[in-house]
Amino acid sequence: MKKAELLRAALIAANTWCKANPEQITVWVEKGHIQIEATGEASFMYHYTIQVLAMDFPGQIDDLMLPLLAWVWQQQPDLLLNPDNNRKVEFDADIVNDDVADILFKVPVWERVIVTNDAFGTPKAEHLAESRPRFNGGEWETVFDPESGGSLA
């Protein structure tokens, strides 16, 4: 399950507090299952919820939400572009005191995996990148897609 690792890395890279305190960012997976289509193709999908806990976070929730949304735009764009799906990105906050909070994000994702044999005939799994949307992403594209000239501020 690559996306959990990628989300943690994206938050640490994009937020100075996360970068200075990576031990305060805990990531785990819940409610996982697989999906196999009856097509005969050697492939399957992982479906799971990534949970990210920022403990004793001193900033604003936006300081974490913006890098999270930038990651979602790249890794799971359907969550931003579909009103029914974007409600599935959830968060909880425990206000520890006036200075810090524990913030928990829940992000439902899937990963497509194709299974092939290596040179020795041993099955290996290859996690496929998400397909980019075939339609204009509007302002999200301007903000989060470096190829269109946008970047995360």
Buried (B, 14 or more C-beta within 10 A) or exposed (E): BEBBEBBBBBBBEBBEBBEEBEEBBEBEBEEEEEEEEEEEEEBBBBEBBBBBBBBBBEBEBEBBBBBBBBBBBBBBBBBBBEEEBEEBBEBEEEEEEEEBBBBBBBBBBBBBBEEEEEEEEEEEEEEEEBEEBEEEBEEBBEBBBEEEEBEBE
